[in-house]
Amino acid sequence: MKYEVDQLGFYGRYGGAFIPELLHKNIAELQEQYLQIMNSQNFKRQFNQLLCDYVGRPSPLYFAKRLSEKYQTKIYLKREDLNHTGSHKINNTIGQILLAKYLGKTRIIAETGAGQHGVATATVAALAGLECVVYMGEKDIKRQAPNVARMKMLGATVKPATSGSKTLKDATNEAIRDWINHPNDTYYIIGSVVGPHPYPDMVARFQSVISEEMMQQLAAQTGRDYPDRIIACIGGGSNAAGAYFHFLDNDKVELISVEAGGLGIDTGHSAATSVLGTDGVIHASLTKLMQDEDGQIIEPYSISAGLDYPGIGPLHAHLISKGRTKVLAANDDEAIKAGYELTRLEGIIPALESAHALAALPKIKFKPDEITVVNLSGRGDKDLATYLKFLNE
């Protein structure tokens, strides 16, 4: 594969593992064993069985007839919102909880923004009978109350991050501090294609089930195993990495990543990292991030709790730098409008993260015979309170 990670964990100039000495043992253990474990027949059998019987895969590839008629083209939705727990996040947490058990870990930690990764982690920790602590920004705890309730019901301890912007970045900082303090018994389930190597590669591999199914479903429904275009939202970018994975080397497939424009790219209230970011290290990998001249993080903003991360995964930084992916920004109001459009046309309420991907549709010039797949990464139950604020506008 042209865009595969190298042995040091780099995608081109992005990636790596810039870690404190106290985490070296944990990361080295993962780097040395993750591929061997993941490629073993026993692991594959367990992983695939859980994806089928527990997660409910394969998720449908749904032809959105009324949405297609509006844009005069062929639009399909990859229905990750129908997975157990309501998003794509469960694909990765199932894989990582199995990996943690193979490594003999007894305690699980995680970070979460929108709460979907936290719920997915708490879910698999309950399934495996392991202690679980989820770090979540104090601000996100307030705006994602339903997911906080789910995590607690599942037996997880939810710890607020009260520093900085009190969102995803700060929750990640707290989780890393916890891991430093508990190096022997604790496994850190990172929720996106971010962090030190091997996490970006590992998470992308677990999420690649999305594009693998997409190939099979497109072949069955259209007679061709690739689309003309795939659209996905990116914060850290795990759903996009999974949707793109098997098509990265197929130049016939246009890949479009949609960032959170917030109140507008030039307003100072945005999370459009590819435009506003520069090269730097965040959470132990070199990537694109929003920072000032002194290297201090510029706080991102988005109406979506899962997209207000000040960086992007190193794979995405590499794909963007090579021109393999095209990046669009969707502002808050565009995402809300797109969420309501799907709801009214197809009877599907998308997560606000997924609504950003849908907000790309009015920005694209489609041809009637083109096949476009939008990765519908999550369901909108958790965002109803936000949606309802705009109901009569």
C-alpha positions as CSV (number, residue, x, y, z in Angstrom):
1,M,0.0,0.0,0.0
2,K,1.2,3.4,-1.0
3,Y,0.0,5.1,2.2
4,E,0.9,2.5,4.7
5,V,2.7,3.4,7.9
6,D,6.5,2.6,8.0
7,Q,8.3,0.6,10.7
8,L,8.9,3.7,12.8
9,G,5.2,4.7,12.7
10,F,5.4,7.5,10.1
11,Y,3.1,8.3,7.2
12,G,5.5,10.3,5.2
13,R,6.7,13.0,7.6
14,Y,3.8,12.6,10.0
15,G,3.3,10.2,12.9
16,G,5.9,8.6,15.2
17,A,5.9,8.1,19.0
18,F,7.1,11.1,20.9
19,I,6.5,9.7,24.3
20,P,7.8,10.3,27.8
21,E,10.2,7.7,29.2
22,L,7.6,6.5,31.6
23,L,5.4,5.3,28.7
24,H,8.2,3.6,26.8
25,K,7.5,0.1,28.2
26,N,3.8,0.3,27.4
27,I,4.3,1.6,23.8
28,A,7.1,-0.8,23.0
29,E,5.0,-3.7,24.2
30,L,2.2,-2.7,21.8
31,Q,4.6,-1.9,18.9
32,E,6.2,-5.3,19.2
33,Q,3.1,-7.4,19.5
34,Y,0.0,-5.7,18.0
35,L,0.4,-7.0,14.4
36,Q,1.3,-10.5,15.6
37,I,-1.7,-10.7,17.8
38,M,-4.1,-9.1,15.3
39,N,-3.0,-11.4,12.5
40,S,-3.3,-14.6,14.6
41,Q,-6.2,-16.9,13.5
42,N,-7.6,-17.0,17.0
43,F,-7.7,-13.3,17.4
44,K,-9.4,-12.9,13.9
45,R,-12.0,-15.5,14.8
46,Q,-12.9,-13.8,18.1
47,F,-12.9,-10.3,16.5
48,N,-15.0,-11.3,13.5
49,Q,-17.5,-13.3,15.7
50,L,-18.0,-10.3,18.0
51,L,-18.4,-7.9,15.1
52,C,-21.2,-10.2,13.7
53,D,-23.0,-11.4,16.8
54,Y,-22.4,-8.5,19.2
55,V,-22.0,-5.3,17.1
56,G,-24.5,-6.4,14.4
57,R,-22.2,-6.2,11.4
58,P,-22.2,-5.9,8.5
59,S,-23.8,-2.5,8.7
60,P,-26.2,-1.8,5.8
61,L,-25.2,0.2,2.7
62,Y,-28.4,2.1,2.2
63,F,-29.4,3.8,-1.1
64,A,-30.8,7.1,0.0
65,K,-33.4,7.5,-2.8
66,R,-34.9,10.9,-1.8
67,L,-31.5,12.4,-1.0
68,S,-30.2,11.2,-4.3
69,E,-33.2,12.7,-6.1
70,K,-32.5,16.1,-4.5
71,Y,-28.8,16.1,-5.6
72,Q,-29.6,14.3,-8.9
73,T,-27.0,11.6,-8.4
74,K,-26.6,8.3,-6.5
75,I,-26.0,8.6,-2.8
76,Y,-25.5,5.7,-0.5
77,L,-25.1,5.8,3.3
78,K,-22.8,3.4,5.2
79,R,-25.0,2.9,8.2
80,E,-22.5,2.9,11.1
81,D,-25.2,4.5,13.2
82,L,-26.9,1.1,13.3
83,N,-24.1,-0.6,15.2
84,H,-24.5,-1.5,18.8
85,T,-23.8,1.6,20.9
86,G,-24.7,3.9,18.0
87,S,-21.5,4.6,16.0
88,H,-18.4,3.2,14.4
89,K,-16.5,3.5,17.6
90,I,-17.4,0.0,18.7
91,N,-15.4,-1.6,15.9
92,N,-12.2,-0.3,17.4
93,T,-13.0,-0.9,21.0
94,I,-14.0,-4.5,20.4
95,G,-10.6,-5.0,18.8
96,Q,-8.6,-3.2,21.5
97,I,-10.4,-4.9,24.4
98,L,-9.4,-8.3,22.9
99,L,-5.8,-7.0,22.5
100,A,-5.8,-5.8,26.1
101,K,-6.8,-9.2,27.3
102,Y,-4.1,-10.9,25.2
103,L,-1.6,-8.6,26.9
104,G,-2.9,-9.5,30.3
105,K,-4.2,-6.1,31.3
106,T,-6.9,-5.8,33.9
107,R,-7.8,-2.1,33.9
108,I,-9.1,0.0,30.9
109,I,-8.9,3.8,30.5
110,A,-10.2,5.9,27.6
111,E,-10.8,9.5,26.6
112,T,-14.0,10.7,24.9
113,G,-15.5,13.9,23.4
114,A,-19.0,13.2,22.1
115,G,-19.2,10.3,24.4
116,Q,-19.6,7.6,21.7
117,H,-16.1,6.3,22.3
118,G,-16.6,6.4,26.0
119,V,-19.8,4.4,25.7
120,A,-18.2,1.9,23.3
121,T,-15.3,1.5,25.7
122,A,-17.5,1.1,28.8
123,T,-19.6,-1.4,26.8
124,V,-16.6,-3.7,25.9
125,A,-15.1,-3.3,29.4
126,A,-18.4,-4.6,30.8
127,L,-18.4,-7.4,28.3
128,A,-14.8,-8.4,29.3
129,G,-15.4,-7.9,33.0
130,L,-12.6,-5.2,33.3
131,E,-12.5,-2.0,35.4
132,C,-13.0,1.1,33.2
133,V,-12.2,4.8,33.7
134,V,-13.3,7.3,31.1
135,Y,-11.9,10.8,31.0
136,M,-14.2,13.4,29.5
137,G,-14.1,17.2,29.3
138,E,-16.3,19.0,31.9
139,K,-17.9,20.9,29.0
140,D,-18.6,17.8,27.1
141,I,-20.1,16.1,30.2
142,K,-22.7,18.8,30.3
143,R,-23.6,18.7,26.6
144,Q,-23.5,14.9,26.2
145,A,-25.5,13.9,29.3
146,P,-27.2,10.9,27.8
147,N,-23.9,9.3,26.9
148,V,-22.5,10.0,30.4
149,A,-25.5,8.2,31.9
150,R,-24.9,5.2,29.7
151,M,-21.2,5.0,30.7
152,K,-22.2,5.1,34.4
153,M,-24.9,2.5,33.9
154,L,-22.3,0.2,32.2
155,G,-20.2,0.5,35.3
156,A,-17.5,2.9,34.1
157,T,-16.2,5.8,36.2
158,V,-16.4,9.1,34.4
159,K,-13.8,11.6,35.4
160,P,-14.1,15.2,34.3
161,A,-11.2,17.1,32.7
162,T,-11.3,20.6,34.2
163,S,-8.3,22.2,32.5
164,G,-7.9,24.1,29.3
165,S,-11.0,24.1,27.1
166,K,-12.5,21.2,29.2
167,T,-13.1,19.2,26.0
168,L,-11.5,16.3,24.1
169,K,-7.9,17.5,24.1
170,D,-7.9,17.9,27.9
171,A,-9.6,14.5,28.4
172,T,-6.8,12.9,26.4
173,N,-4.2,14.7,28.5
174,E,-5.7,13.3,31.7
175,A,-5.9,9.8,30.2
176,I,-2.2,9.9,29.3
177,R,-1.4,11.1,32.9
178,D,-3.3,8.1,34.3
179,W,-1.5,5.7,32.0
180,I,1.9,7.1,33.2
181,N,0.8,6.5,36.8
182,H,-0.5,2.9,36.1
183,P,1.9,1.4,33.6
184,N,1.6,-2.3,34.5
185,D,-2.0,-3.2,34.8
186,T,-3.7,-0.5,32.6
187,Y,-4.5,-0.5,28.9
188,Y,-5.4,2.8,27.2
189,I,-8.0,2.4,24.4
190,I,-7.5,5.4,22.2
191,G,-10.6,6.2,20.2
192,S,-9.2,7.7,17.0
193,V,-6.3,7.5,14.6
194,V,-4.3,9.8,16.8
195,G,-1.6,9.3,19.5
196,P,1.7,7.5,19.4
197,H,2.5,4.7,17.0
198,P,1.0,2.0,16.8
199,Y,-2.4,3.5,17.7
200,P,-3.1,5.4,14.4
201,D,-2.3,2.2,12.4
202,M,-4.0,-0.1,14.8
203,V,-7.3,1.9,15.0
204,A,-7.3,2.3,11.2
205,R,-7.0,-1.5,10.8
206,F,-9.8,-2.2,13.2
207,Q,-12.0,0.4,11.4
208,S,-11.1,-0.9,8.0
209,V,-14.0,-3.3,8.3
210,I,-16.1,-0.4,7.0
211,S,-14.4,-0.1,3.6
212,E,-14.1,-3.9,3.4
213,E,-17.9,-4.3,3.7
214,M,-18.4,-1.3,1.4
215,M,-16.6,-3.1,-1.4
216,Q,-18.7,-6.2,-1.1
217,Q,-21.9,-4.3,-0.8
218,L,-21.2,-2.0,-3.7
219,A,-20.4,-5.0,-5.9
220,A,-23.7,-6.7,-4.9
221,Q,-25.8,-3.5,-5.4
222,T,-24.1,-1.7,-8.3
223,G,-22.0,-4.3,-10.0
224,R,-18.8,-2.4,-9.2
225,D,-16.8,-2.8,-5.9
226,Y,-15.7,0.9,-5.6
227,P,-17.6,4.2,-5.6
228,D,-16.7,7.4,-7.4
229,R,-16.5,9.3,-4.1
230,I,-16.5,8.7,-0.3
231,I,-17.3,11.5,2.1
232,A,-16.5,11.4,5.8
233,C,-16.1,13.8,8.7
234,I,-12.7,14.2,10.4
235,G,-11.7,15.3,13.8
236,G,-9.1,12.8,14.7
237,G,-10.5,10.8,11.8
238,S,-11.1,7.2,12.7
239,N,-14.4,6.8,10.8
240,A,-12.8,8.4,7.7
241,A,-9.7,6.2,8.0
242,G,-12.0,3.1,8.1
243,A,-14.1,4.2,5.2
244,Y,-11.1,5.1,3.0
245,F,-8.8,2.2,4.0
246,H,-9.3,-0.3,1.1
247,F,-9.6,2.5,-1.5
248,L,-6.5,4.5,-0.7
249,D,-4.6,3.1,-3.6
250,N,-7.5,3.3,-6.0
251,D,-7.2,6.7,-7.7
252,K,-10.6,6.3,-9.3
253,V,-12.1,7.0,-5.8
254,E,-12.3,10.6,-4.7
255,L,-11.9,11.0,-1.0
256,I,-13.5,14.0,0.7
257,S,-12.8,14.8,4.4
258,V,-15.1,17.3,6.1
259,E,-13.8,19.3,9.0
260,A,-15.7,21.4,11.5
261,G,-15.7,25.0,10.4
262,G,-17.4,26.1,13.6
263,L,-18.6,29.7,13.3
264,G,-16.4,30.2,10.3
265,I,-12.7,29.5,9.5
266,D,-11.7,33.2,10.0
267,T,-13.7,33.8,13.2
268,G,-11.3,32.3,15.7
269,H,-14.0,29.8,16.6
270,S,-13.3,26.8,14.3
271,A,-11.8,23.3,14.2
272,A,-10.6,23.4,10.6
273,T,-7.2,22.0,11.3
274,S,-6.1,21.4,7.7
275,V,-6.5,25.2,7.0
276,L,-5.6,26.7,10.3
277,G,-3.0,24.1,11.5
278,T,0.8,23.8,11.2
279,D,3.1,20.9,11.8
280,G,3.6,20.0,15.4
281,V,3.5,17.3,18.1
282,I,0.2,16.6,19.9
283,H,-0.5,13.6,22.1
284,A,2.8,12.0,21.1
285,S,2.6,12.2,17.3
286,L,3.7,14.7,14.7
287,T,0.8,16.0,12.7
288,K,-1.2,19.1,11.8
289,L,-2.5,21.0,14.7
290,M,-3.8,24.4,15.6
291,Q,-1.1,26.3,17.5
292,D,0.2,29.8,18.0
293,E,3.7,31.0,17.2
294,D,5.0,29.7,20.5
295,G,3.6,26.3,19.9
296,Q,0.7,26.7,22.4
297,I,-2.5,24.9,21.4
298,I,-5.2,27.2,20.0
299,E,-8.5,26.0,21.4
300,P,-10.8,24.6,18.7
301,Y,-14.5,25.1,18.5
302,S,-17.4,23.1,17.0
303,I,-21.0,22.6,17.8
304,S,-20.1,18.9,17.5
305,A,-18.4,17.5,20.6
306,G,-16.5,14.9,18.6
307,L,-14.9,17.3,16.1
308,D,-13.5,20.0,18.3
309,Y,-10.0,18.4,18.5
310,P,-7.1,20.8,17.7
311,G,-5.3,18.2,15.5
312,I,-6.0,15.5,12.9
313,G,-4.6,12.0,12.7
314,P,-1.1,11.7,11.1
315,L,-2.5,9.4,8.3
316,H,-5.0,12.2,7.4
317,A,-2.2,14.9,7.6
318,H,-0.2,12.7,5.1
319,L,-3.1,12.1,2.8
320,I,-3.9,15.9,2.7
321,S,-0.3,16.8,2.1
322,K,-0.1,14.4,-0.8
323,G,-3.4,15.6,-2.3
324,R,-5.0,12.2,-1.9
325,T,-7.9,13.7,0.1
326,K,-9.8,16.8,-0.6
327,V,-10.8,18.8,2.5
328,L,-14.0,20.8,2.9
329,A,-15.2,22.7,6.0
330,A,-18.8,22.7,7.2
331,N,-19.9,25.4,9.6
332,D,-22.2,24.8,12.5
333,D,-25.3,26.1,10.7
334,E,-24.5,24.0,7.6
335,A,-24.2,20.9,9.7
336,I,-27.5,21.6,11.5
337,K,-29.2,22.1,8.2
338,A,-27.7,18.9,6.7
339,G,-28.8,16.9,9.8
340,Y,-32.4,18.1,9.4
341,E,-32.3,17.5,5.7
342,L,-31.4,13.8,6.1
343,T,-34.0,13.5,8.9
344,R,-36.8,14.9,6.8
345,L,-35.9,13.2,3.5
346,E,-34.9,9.7,4.8
347,G,-36.1,9.4,8.4
348,I,-32.6,9.1,9.8
349,I,-31.3,11.4,12.5
350,P,-27.5,11.6,12.2
351,A,-25.0,12.5,14.8
352,L,-23.7,16.1,14.5
353,E,-20.4,14.7,13.5
354,S,-22.0,12.8,10.6
355,A,-24.1,15.9,9.7
356,H,-20.8,17.6,8.9
357,A,-20.1,15.0,6.2
358,L,-23.6,15.4,4.8
359,A,-23.1,19.2,4.7
360,A,-20.6,18.6,2.0
361,L,-23.3,17.6,-0.5
362,P,-24.4,21.1,-1.5
363,K,-20.7,22.0,-2.1
364,I,-20.1,19.3,-4.7
365,K,-21.0,19.2,-8.4
366,F,-22.4,15.7,-9.0
367,K,-22.9,13.8,-12.2
368,P,-26.1,11.7,-12.5
369,D,-24.4,8.3,-12.8
370,E,-21.8,8.9,-10.0
371,I,-21.9,6.8,-6.9
372,T,-21.2,8.6,-3.7
373,V,-20.9,6.9,-0.3
374,V,-21.4,9.1,2.8
375,N,-20.1,7.4,6.0
376,L,-22.9,7.9,8.5
377,S,-20.6,7.5,11.5
378,G,-23.2,7.8,14.3
379,R,-26.8,8.3,15.3
380,G,-28.1,11.6,16.6
381,D,-29.8,10.5,19.8
382,K,-27.0,12.2,21.8
383,D,-27.4,15.5,19.9
384,L,-31.2,15.9,20.1
385,A,-31.0,18.7,22.7
386,T,-28.7,20.7,20.3
387,Y,-30.8,19.9,17.2
388,L,-34.0,21.0,19.0
389,K,-32.6,24.5,19.7
390,F,-32.8,25.1,16.0
391,L,-36.1,23.3,15.3
392,N,-38.1,26.4,14.3
393,E,-35.4,28.4,12.6
